[in-house]
Amino acid sequence: MSASIRQSPPIDLSKSVTPAWMKDKVVLITGGASGFGAAMVKAWAAEGACIIVGDINVEKGDPLIRQIRKETNNQNVHFIRCDVTDWQSQVNLFKEAVKLSPHGGIDTVVPNAGIAAPDIFHLPRNMDAPEPKQPRFKVVDVNLIGVLYTTHLAWWYLPRNPGSKPADPKCDPASVKRDRHILFIGSAASLHPISGLPQYGTAKHGVLGLFRSLRSTSSLAGIRVNIICPYYIDTPLISTMARIFLAGGAMGTLEDIVEGVNRLAADPTVVGRGLSVGPKMRVAQQEDGVWTLEPKDSTKGFESGVWEAFMDDWEVQELFNKRMLMTLNAVAATRGWIGWVKDIMGAFRHNFGF
């Protein structure tokens, strides 16, 4: 099986990324009206990409696209209402994207739409009820079934992208005008359990499983697949309760998200790779492989918010999980009570605006 996987080597994170390679590429992204999606749309529109955003939130989507067109002077940025849990709605999104594409095809598909919501696994309030109420699996429907719909459609349209050639890790990236790429949006919850949100964890584990499975067959369609798995990222979507829960630790930034997705999307030589995004930390690796947290002004090790997590290799990825979690705990210990108090105050400012 491994012989069929045309995978590129691990990404050299010490080298700068070239986001200008996104120019004139046609990107279809679901859930692009806020959060990670909006950050990607803004960044790629500024580089001259044609972007079709599919999102159910018209109130946020329409104003966002108008704002981006004005700020970037890029008129090839479009919004289409789409419910990713509805198959026909996604079919219509892809059809419209092809019509809006300057060359009649799609280069990159990003199944980004996702939600988080209170979960259903709890003790019933009425212990005398004869049977439980039917649960709602909206989180799984959006975060996994919707992703499967998007991926199925991408598998149909990407090989039909006019002028594109099969993905090749050995290509000259500057010469690739038409691409065939799926960028999956996983989560830290794809890599390890997430307490209290089993639906979300199940869905994000499923996205990682989809990526791992498609790596072995994507070369048959000439499609490259990659995945990014962010930790908690400091955006308005992080609720006050989540901020209180995370108080004392640290979060990643949208700037690091953009760097991570650019490394995967802009460079056509990157095939079958996975990145994790978290708080920017300086670490040094010891002889036994354990990471140690270094002061920011230290000359030891390296500092990054973007990490190669080796999602293609189960054993190495588990080692990455161990190193990352130990380092995040070290960050919390270093920040101490002062950091906890600052985060609590920030959580209330987020909620009440003071």
N, C-alpha and C positions, 0 to 999 in steps of 0.2 A: 504493500500500500504506500509506503513512504516514497518509493521511486516515482509515483505519479504526482507527488506534491511538488510543484515548481515554486519553491519558497525562497525568498531572499534571506540573506544573513541578518543577524540582529542589527537594529538601527544604531548608528554611531551618533549618540546624542550630543557629542562634543562639536559636531559639525552644524553649521547654520542651515536652516531650512530655506527653500526658495518658493515662497507663496506665489510669486509671479507666474509660476507654471499653471496656476488656475485660470489664467486669462483665456477667455473665449470658451472655456469648458462649460458644458450644460449640466447643472446639478439639480436633481429633484430631491427635496428634503421634506419629510413629514415632521409635524410638530415644530415648525420653525418660527412660530410667533412669539416665543419667549424662551428664557433660559439658555441652555446650550445651543439650541437651534438658532435662536436669534443672533447669538454671538458668531456662529459660523456664517450665517447669511450676511451679516455686516462685513465680516472679514473678507469673504470671497467676492462679494459685490464690489468692494474697494479694489480688488485685483482685476476686475473686468470680467468676472464669470457671469453667465446667464443662469439665473436661479429661479426655480419654480417651488414655491412654498405651499405645502398642503397642510392645513390646520383647521380644526373645528371652531377655533376661537376667532371669529370675524372681527370682534371689537378690538382685539389686539393686533390681528394680522394686517388688516387694511392700513391703519395708521403707521405701523412699522414699515411696511413696504413703501409708502409715500415718503416717509422720513429718510429711508435708505436711498431711494432714488435721488432725493434732493441733496443729501450729503455726499454721495459718491458720483453724482452725475451719470449714473448707470441706469438706463431705462429698461434694461433687460432683467428686471427683477419683478416677479409676479406672485400674486397670492390667489389661491383657489381654495374655497372651502372644501374640506374633506374630513369625513368620519372614518378613521382608519379601521374601525371594527366592522365597517360595511364594505363588503367586497366590491360591489358595483361603484361605490363612491371612489374607491382606490383605482378601479379600472378607468373611470372618467378622469381622474387626476393624471394618470399616465398618458392617456390619449390627448388631453389638453396640453400636457408638457411637450409632447412631440410636435404639436401644432405651433407652440410658442418658440420652439427651438429654432435658432437661425439656420441650422444645418439639418433639421429633421430627425435628430437623434438625441440620446441621453448618454452622458459620459460617466456620471457618478450618481449613485442612489444612496441616500442616507436614511435608513428607517429609524428616525430619531424620536417619534412621538411616544410619550410615556407619561404616566401619572403615578402619584402615590396617594393612598387613601387609607383610612382606618381599616384594619383587617377584620376578618369574620371568625377567627378562631379564639373564642372566649367562652366562659361558662354561661349557659343560658340564664336569663334573669328569672324566668318562671320555671322552677324546677318541677312543677306539676304539669307542665304542658305535655300532651300526648306524643308530640313529635316536634322536631326542630323546624324552623322556617327555612325555606329554600334560600341558600346563600347567594349573594351577588359576587361574581368574579370579574368585575369591571377592570380591575388592575391587570389581571391575566389577559383579558380580552384586548386591552389596549397595548400592553407592554410585550405580549408574546404573539397572540393571534394576529394582531395588526402588523407586527414585524414579519410574520410568516407570509401574510398577504403581500406586503411590499416586496419581500424577497422573491416571491414567486413571480411577480410582475417584472421585477428587475431581470430575472433570469430569462424572461421572454424578450425584453426590449434591448438589453445591453449588447448581445451578440449582433443585433440588427442596427447598431449604431453606424451610420454611413461613414466610411473612411477610417474606421477603427481597425486595429490589428489585435490579435490575441495578446493578452498581457504577457510580458516577458521581463523577468528581473534583470536581464542583461541588456535591456534596451538603452538607447541614448535618451535620457529624460527630456532634454531640450527639444528633441525632434518629434515627440509624441503629441500630436494635435488632438486626436480622438482617443478616449479612454474607455475602459469597461471595468467599473469599480463599484463595489458595495462596501460601504463603511458602516459597520455595526456599532451601536452605542450600548455598551454593557454598563457595568457598574462595579464598584468594590463589592457589591452584593452578588456579583457574578462569581467572585473568587472565594468568598467565605460567607458564613451565615450572617443574617441581619436580624437582630432581636426584635420581636414584636411585629414584624412585617413579613410573614411567611409567603403571602401571595406575591409581593414584590420580589422577594428572594427567589421564589420558584421561577417567576418570569425571567429574571435576569440570569439565573443559571441556565434557563432554556436558550437565551440569546447566545450565551457562550457556547453551549452545546451545538447550536446551529452553525456558528462560526467554525468550530472544530470539525464538524462533519463536512461542511462545504469546502474546506481547505483541500480535501482529498479529491474533489471532483471538479472544482472550479476551472482547472486548466482545460477541461474538455470543452468548455464554452468560451475559453479565452478570457475569463473574468478573474480579476484579482479581488480577494476579500481581506479585510483588515478589521480590527476591533479596538476600541478605546474603552477603558473601564475606569471612570472617575471615582474618586473618593468624594466626601462631602465638599461641595464647591460653594463659596460665599456668593450667593445670588439672592434676590428678593424672594425666590421660591422656598428658601429654607425658613420654615416657620419658627415662631418664637419658642415653642416647646422643643423643637429640634435644636435650636441654638442653646437652650438651657441644658439639654441633654449632652451637648457637645462641649459645654463650657469647660475651660481648662485645657482643651486640646488645640487643634489648629485645623484650618480648612484650606483648600486650594483656591485658585483664582481663575476667572474666565480667560485671562491672558494665557495661562498655562494650558487651558482647554484648547484654545485656538492654536497654540504652538503644537500640541499633540495631534490635532486633526489635520493640520497642515502637513506634518511629517508623513501622515498616512495617505492623505488625499492628493496633495500636490505632486508628490514624487512617484511616478509610474513604475519605478523599480522596486517599490516596497510591496511585497506580496506575502500574505499569510502571517502578518505580524500583529502583535498586540501591545498596546501601551496602557499604562496606568497613570492617572494624574492625581496628585495630592498636594499637601502643603509643601512649599519650597523648603528643603532641608539640605544641610551639608553633612555628608556622611563619609566615613572612611571604612574600608573593608579590612578586617583582621585576617590573620593567617587561617583561622578556622572558618572563615566565610561570614562571620557575624559582623553586622554593621554597627559602628559606634557613632553617636551623634556628636558632631564637632561644632564649636562656636562659629558664627557666621564669618568672623574675621580670620578664621584659621586658614592656613595654606594646605592643610591635609585634605585628602579625599576630593570630593566633587560636590557641587551644589546643584540641585535640580528640583523641579516640581513635576517633571515628566520622566517616567521610568519604563524601561523595557521589562514587561512582566512575564514574557515567555508563555503566553496562553496556549501556544501550540504544544507545549511539553508539560505533561502533568507533574512530573517529579520536580522539575526546575521551577515551575510556577508555584508549587507548594512551598519550596524553599524561599521564593520571593515573598510569599505571604508572610512567612515567619519573620523574615528580616524587616519587612515594612511595618508589621504590627509592633514589633519590639521597638522600632525607631519612633513610631508615633507615641508609644507609651513614654519613651524617653523625652519627647517634646513636651508632653503634658507635665512630666515630673520637673523639667527645667523651668517651665513657666510658673509652676506652683500656684499658691493661693492668689497671688497678684493677677496672674493671667486668668484664673477662674472668675475673680470679681470683675475684671474688665469685660469678659465675655458675657457675664450675666447682665451687666449694665448695657452692653451692646444689644442683647436680646430684647430688653425692654424698650430701648430706643427704636429698634426695628418695629416693635408692635405699636408703640404709642407716639413715636415721632418726636421724642424730646432728647 
